[in-house]
Amino acid sequence: MTTDEFRLPRSREANERLHALVPGGAHTYAKGDDQYPEGLAPVISHGRGAHVWDVDGNRYVEYGSGLRSVSLGHAHPRVTEAVRRELDRGSNFVRPSIIEVEAAERFLATVPTAEMVKFAKNGSDATTAAVRLARAATGRPRVALCADHPFFSVDDWFIGTTAMSAGIPEQVGELTVSFPYGDLAATEELLTRYEGEVACLILEPATHTEPPPGYLAGLRRLADRHGCVLVFDEMITGLRWSEAGAQGLYGVVPDLSTFGKALGNGFAVSALAGRRELMERGGLRHPGDRVFLLSTTHGAETHSLAAAMAVQATYTDEGITARLHSLGERLAAGVRDAAASTGVGDHIVVRGRASNLVFATLDEKGRPSQEYRTLFLRRLLAGGVLAPSFVVSSALGDADIEHTVEVVAQACQVYRKALDAGDPTPWLGGRPVKPVFRRLA
C-alpha cells in the first residue's frame, strides 16, 4: 500500500472527538497526533502481543508500546491472570492489604540494592517524591538534573526548565540547575559553584548511550563528597537493562531510585526505592521532621501490584531482559543494513541499547530533521509498522522483525529520493511532526 492509498477516516474522526473533549487530544503529550504525520495518527482499538489494531481495522507491528511500558506485549497471559485473581477480591481498602507487603518483598528481592520501597501510580509522583526527600534530608533548595535526558516529571521543578513553562513562577525554575551526561568535571564545577546548595543529582543512569567507563561511580563519589543525594531515574532502564535496572547492571548504588513503565506492563504502577535512612523520613519511625513522601489514594491498588509482581516473576523466570536484547540486536542490524544498502546509512541512524532503540532522521547536512522524520513515519505506517521508536517488546516474533526491516527498506528508498532532491516536502503529505516541548501549539 502507498501512503497515497493509506487513509484513516475513522481515526481522523476519533481524533477530532478527542480534541473536542481532551486537551491535546491525548492523555500524554508524546501520544498526541502532532507527533505523527498529518491525517495519519491511528486511534487504537485493541492490542495483543506485539500487534495493535486501529479503529479503521488496520493491524500494525508496534514498537515503544505504551511509551515503553508494555515490554511483555499486550494482554500478556501471566499478567492478566494475576490481575483477574485480584479483581473479585476488591481493589482498594481503608487499611493496607496483604498484597502491599508481598509486592514490596518481591520488588526488594528483584532490586536488592534498595532497602525500602513505596508504590505510586506514575513516574512523576515518584521522581518528585525523591526530590522532596532529598531536599528535606539535606536542607538544601537546588535540584541538579541531567540536561541530556528529556523528561523527569510533570511537576514544576522540572517543567519549569522546559519550553512549556507557562504557569510556573520563574523562581521555581531557577532552583533547578543542570549538568551534562558523562562529564564529571562539569558536574563537579556545578557542585562547587553552588556549594552547599544542591540537594540531589538526578539522572537516567543510561538511556540512548552507555555510560562512559567509571562515570556512574564517579557521580557516586561526587555526591558523597558534596553531601548531596544521588537519584537514578530508572523509569526506562528498570527491567530493560537488568531485572534490577541499570544499578544492577553497572554495580553503582544510588541513594534513591525510581521505577515505572515496564514494571506494570501497561498497568499503572511506579515505585520510589532507596536507603532506609532516607526513606524512613517519610515514615512513622523517624525522630526528625516528617516528610510528606508519597500518599496516594490509588498507589496500592491491588490489581496493579499483582501485575507488577507477575511482571517481575516473568522477567526472572523467562529471561526477558536477554530476549529484549536479542530482538533489539536483530532489528538494529536489519535496519542498519537496509539504510546502508539504499545509501541513507548516515541519515537514518539507530541508537541506544538493544533493548531501548531509538532512531534519528537526519537531513542532507546531517542535522536532525522533523521533516525527514515525517517522511519516514508515513512510510512505516503505510507498511503496517507503528514505530515512534524501535523499542522492542518480548512478544515480537521473527516474522515481525523481518516485516519491519522490509518496510524500513522501502522507506529508505523514498528517503534517498528526498535527499537527492534536497527537499522532503513532496513526500510529507502535510505539516511535519513537531517536538513535544515547544512554547506555542
C-alpha positions in Angstrom: 0.0 0.0 0.0 1.3 3.5 -0.8 0.8 6.4 1.5 -1.5 8.0 -1.1 -3.8 5.0 -0.7 -3.4 4.8 3.1 -6.2 6.7 4.8 -7.5 6.6 8.4 -11.0 8.2 8.2 -12.3 6.7 11.5 -9.1 7.6 13.3 -9.3 11.1 12.0 -12.9 11.4 13.2 -12.0 9.9 16.6 -9.0 12.4 16.8 -11.5 15.3 16.3 -13.7 13.9 19.1 -10.7 13.6 21.3 -9.6 17.2 20.7 -13.1 18.5 21.4 -13.1 16.8 24.9 -9.4 16.2 25.9 -6.8 19.0 25.9 -4.2 18.0 23.3 -6.3 15.1 22.1 -4.4 12.6 24.3 -3.6 12.0 27.9 0.2 12.0 27.3 1.8 14.7 25.1 4.0 12.1 23.5 0.9 10.3 22.2 -0.5 13.5 20.5 -1.4 13.5 16.9 1.1 16.2 16.3 3.7 13.5 16.8 2.5 11.8 13.7 2.2 12.8 10.0 -0.9 14.8 9.2 -4.0 12.6 8.9 -2.0 9.5 9.8 -2.4 9.3 13.6 -4.1 5.9 14.3 -6.5 5.7 17.2 -6.1 2.2 18.7 -9.0 -0.2 19.1 -7.1 -3.0 20.8 -3.8 -4.9 21.0 -2.4 -8.4 21.5 1.2 -9.3 21.8 3.3 -7.1 19.6 0.4 -6.0 17.4 -2.3 -3.3 17.7 -5.4 -2.6 15.6 -6.7 0.8 14.9 -10.4 1.8 14.7 -10.1 1.6 10.9 -9.2 -2.1 11.1 -5.5 -1.8 10.2 -3.1 -4.0 12.0 0.4 -2.8 13.0 3.6 -4.2 14.4 4.0 -1.9 17.3 7.2 -0.5 18.9 7.6 1.6 22.0 4.4 0.1 23.3 2.7 2.4 25.9 5.7 4.7 25.9 8.0 1.8 26.7 5.7 0.4 29.4 4.4 -2.7 27.7 7.6 -4.7 27.4 6.0 -8.2 27.5 3.4 -7.4 24.8 -0.3 -6.5 25.2 -2.6 -8.7 27.3 0.3 -10.9 28.4 -1.5 -14.0 29.9 0.6 -14.3 33.0 0.0 -10.7 33.9 -3.7 -10.6 33.0 -4.3 -13.8 35.0 -2.6 -12.3 38.1 -4.8 -9.2 37.7 -8.0 -11.3 37.3 -7.3 -13.1 40.6 -7.4 -9.8 42.4 -10.4 -8.2 40.7 -13.0 -10.1 42.6 -11.2 -9.6 45.9 -11.5 -5.8 45.9 -9.2 -3.1 44.7 -8.7 -0.6 47.5 -9.4 -0.6 51.3 -9.3 1.6 54.3 -6.1 -0.1 55.5 -3.2 -1.7 53.7 -3.8 -5.0 52.1 -1.6 -8.0 52.4 -0.6 -7.7 48.7 1.2 -4.4 49.6 3.8 -6.2 51.7 4.0 -9.1 49.2 4.7 -6.6 46.4 7.3 -4.8 48.5 9.1 -8.0 49.3 9.0 -9.0 45.7 10.3 -5.7 44.5 13.2 -5.5 47.0 14.2 -9.1 46.1 14.3 -8.0 42.5 16.2 -4.7 43.3 18.4 -5.8 46.2 20.3 -2.5 46.2 17.3 -0.8 47.7 16.1 -1.3 51.3 12.6 0.2 51.3 10.0 0.9 48.6 6.8 2.9 48.2 4.5 2.4 45.3 2.6 5.1 43.3 0.7 5.3 40.0 3.1 7.3 37.8 6.7 8.2 37.4 6.2 11.9 38.0 5.0 11.4 41.6 7.9 9.1 42.3 10.6 11.4 41.0 9.1 14.4 42.7 9.0 12.5 46.0 12.7 11.7 45.6 13.4 15.4 45.0 11.3 16.4 48.1 13.0 13.7 50.2 16.5 14.9 49.1 15.7 18.5 49.9 14.4 17.5 53.3 17.3 15.3 54.1 20.0 17.9 53.1 18.2 21.1 53.9 19.2 22.4 50.5 17.0 24.1 47.9 18.5 23.3 44.5 18.0 20.3 42.2 20.6 19.3 39.7 19.3 17.3 36.8 20.9 15.8 33.7 20.3 18.2 30.8 20.7 15.4 28.2 17.7 13.4 29.4 14.3 14.6 28.1 11.8 14.1 30.9 11.7 13.6 34.6 8.3 14.8 35.9 5.2 16.9 35.2 5.9 18.9 38.3 7.1 22.4 38.5 10.7 21.7 39.5 11.3 20.1 36.1 8.6 21.5 33.7 9.8 25.0 34.7 13.0 24.3 32.9 11.4 23.4 29.6 9.9 25.4 26.7 6.4 24.7 28.2 7.0 26.6 31.4 3.8 28.6 31.2 2.0 28.8 34.6 5.2 28.1 36.6 6.8 31.0 38.6 10.3 31.8 37.4 11.6 31.5 40.9 10.7 27.8 40.9 12.6 27.1 37.7 15.7 29.0 39.0 16.1 26.4 41.7 16.8 23.7 39.1 20.2 23.6 37.6 21.7 21.1 35.1 24.7 19.1 34.3 25.8 17.3 31.1 25.8 13.5 30.9 29.2 11.8 31.0 31.1 14.9 32.1 32.3 14.6 35.7 34.4 17.7 35.6 31.4 19.9 34.6 29.3 18.3 37.3 32.0 19.0 39.9 32.2 22.6 38.7 28.5 22.9 39.1 28.5 21.5 42.6 31.4 23.8 43.6 29.6 26.8 42.1 26.6 26.0 44.2 28.5 24.6 47.2 26.1 23.6 50.0 23.0 24.4 47.9 22.4 21.2 45.7 20.1 18.7 47.4 20.5 16.0 44.7 21.8 14.9 41.4 19.1 13.2 39.4 19.6 11.5 36.0 18.8 8.5 34.0 21.8 6.2 34.6 21.8 5.3 30.9 19.4 5.6 28.0 20.5 6.3 24.5 24.2 5.9 25.2 26.2 3.7 27.5 27.8 5.5 30.5 31.5 6.2 29.9 33.8 3.9 32.0 33.8 5.0 35.6 31.2 7.7 35.1 28.4 6.4 37.4 30.9 5.5 40.1 32.4 9.0 39.7 29.0 10.6 40.2 28.6 8.4 43.3 31.9 9.9 44.7 30.9 13.4 43.8 27.6 13.1 45.6 29.3 11.8 48.7 32.0 14.4 48.6 29.5 17.3 48.2 26.9 15.9 50.6 24.0 15.6 48.1 21.7 12.7 47.3 22.2 10.6 44.1 18.9 9.7 42.4 18.7 7.3 39.5 15.5 7.7 37.4 15.1 4.1 36.3 11.7 4.5 34.6 13.2 3.3 31.3 16.2 1.3 32.4 14.3 -0.6 35.1 14.0 -4.2 34.0 15.1 -3.4 30.4 18.8 -3.1 31.5 18.6 -5.9 34.0 15.9 -7.1 36.4 17.4 -4.8 38.9 17.7 -1.9 36.4 20.9 -0.1 35.5 22.1 -0.1 39.1 22.0 -3.9 39.0 23.9 -4.0 35.7 26.6 -1.4 36.4 27.0 -2.0 40.1 26.7 1.6 41.3 24.1 2.0 44.1 22.2 5.3 44.2 20.7 6.7 47.4 17.2 6.7 45.8 15.8 5.3 42.5 12.5 5.4 40.8 10.9 2.7 38.6 7.8 2.5 36.4 6.9 1.8 32.8 7.9 -1.9 32.3 7.1 -2.6 36.0 3.4 -3.0 35.3 3.3 -4.0 31.6 0.8 -1.3 31.0 -0.9 -1.3 34.4 -0.4 1.9 36.4 2.3 1.3 39.0 5.6 3.1 39.8 8.0 2.9 42.7 10.3 5.0 44.8 13.0 2.9 46.4 16.2 3.6 48.3 18.2 3.6 51.5 16.3 3.0 54.7 17.8 6.1 56.4 16.3 8.3 53.8 13.1 6.5 53.1 12.1 6.3 56.7 12.0 10.1 56.9 8.6 9.7 55.1 7.5 7.0 57.7 6.5 6.8 61.3 9.7 5.6 62.8 11.9 8.6 62.4 12.5 11.2 65.2 13.0 14.2 62.9 10.6 16.3 60.8 8.2 14.2 58.8 8.4 14.3 55.0 5.2 14.1 53.1 6.7 11.5 50.8 4.0 9.7 48.8 0.4 9.5 49.9 -1.9 8.4 47.1 -5.4 7.1 47.2 -4.7 4.5 44.4 -1.0 3.9 44.9 -1.6 0.4 46.4 -4.4 -0.6 44.1 -4.4 -4.4 44.3 -4.6 -5.4 40.7 -1.7 -3.1 39.7 0.5 -4.5 42.4 -0.4 -8.0 41.3 0.6 -7.0 37.7 3.9 -5.7 39.0 4.7 -9.0 40.8 3.7 -11.0 37.7 6.0 -8.9 35.5 9.0 -9.3 37.8 8.4 -13.1 38.0 8.1 -13.3 34.3 11.3 -11.4 33.7 13.2 -13.6 36.1 11.7 -17.0 35.1 11.8 -16.4 31.3 14.9 -14.4 30.8 13.0 -11.5 29.3 15.8 -8.9 29.5 18.1 -11.2 27.4 15.3 -11.7 24.9 14.7 -8.0 24.6 18.4 -7.5 23.8 18.5 -10.3 21.3 15.4 -8.9 19.5 16.8 -5.4 19.5 20.1 -6.5 18.1 18.5 -8.3 15.2 16.2 -5.3 14.5 19.1 -2.8 14.7 21.2 -4.9 12.3 18.4 -5.2 9.8 17.6 -1.5 9.8 21.2 -0.5 9.5 21.7 -2.9 6.6 18.6 -1.6 4.9 19.7 2.0 5.3 23.2 1.3 4.2 22.1 -0.6 1.1 20.0 2.3 -0.1 22.6 5.0 0.7 21.0 6.5 3.7 23.0 4.9 6.4 24.3 8.3 7.5 20.8 9.7 7.7 18.7 7.1 9.3 20.7 6.3 12.4 19.7 3.6 15.0 21.0 4.4 18.5 20.8 3.1 22.1 21.0 -0.1 24.0 19.5 -3.0 22.1 16.5 -3.2 24.5 15.8 0.5 24.0 16.5 1.5 20.4 15.6 4.9 19.0 16.2 6.3 15.6 17.4 9.7 14.3 16.3 11.1 11.0 19.0 13.5 9.6 18.8 15.8 6.6 21.3 16.4 3.8 23.7 18.2 6.1 23.4 15.6 8.9 21.1 17.7 11.1 18.1 16.2 13.0 15.0 16.9 10.8 11.4 16.7 11.8 10.5 16.8 8.0 12.5 13.7 7.3 11.1 12.1 10.4 7.6 12.8 9.0 8.5 11.2 5.7 9.9 8.1 7.4 6.9 7.7 9.7 4.5 8.0 6.8 6.2 5.1 5.0 6.3 2.9 8.1 2.6 3.5 8.9 1.6 2.6 5.3 3.6 -0.6 5.7 1.9 -1.6 8.9 4.6 -0.5 11.3 3.8 1.8 14.2 7.2 3.0 15.4 7.8 6.3 17.1 10.9 4.4 18.3 12.3 1.0 17.7 11.9 -0.1 21.4 11.1 -3.8 21.3 8.7 -5.9 23.3 9.4 -9.6 24.1 6.2 -10.5 22.2 7.8 -9.7 18.8 8.5 -12.8 16.6 10.8 -13.5 13.7 8.2 -12.5 11.2 7.6 -9.2 12.9 11.3 -8.3 12.7 11.5 -9.4 9.1 8.4 -7.4 8.1 9.7 -4.3 9.9 13.0 -4.5 8.1 11.3 -4.9 4.7 9.1 -1.8 5.4 12.1 0.2 6.5 14.0 -0.8 3.3 11.0 0.6 1.3 11.0 3.8 3.4 14.7 4.2 2.8 14.3 4.2 -0.9 11.9 7.2 -0.6 14.3 8.8 1.9 17.0 8.6 -0.7 14.8 10.3 -3.3 14.1 13.1 -1.0 17.8 13.5 -0.2 18.7 13.6 -3.9 16.0 16.2 -4.4 17.3 18.2 -1.5 13.7 18.7 -0.2 11.5 16.2 1.5 8.3 18.4 1.2 6.7 16.5 -1.7 6.7 13.3 0.4 5.3 14.8 3.7 1.6 14.9 2.9 1.1 17.9 5.1 2.7 19.6 8.1 5.7 18.0 9.7 5.6 16.3 13.1 6.5 18.6 16.0 8.7 18.3 19.1 6.7 17.8 22.4 8.4 20.6 24.3 7.6 23.8 22.4 6.2 27.2 23.6 3.3 27.5 21.1 0.8 24.9 19.9 
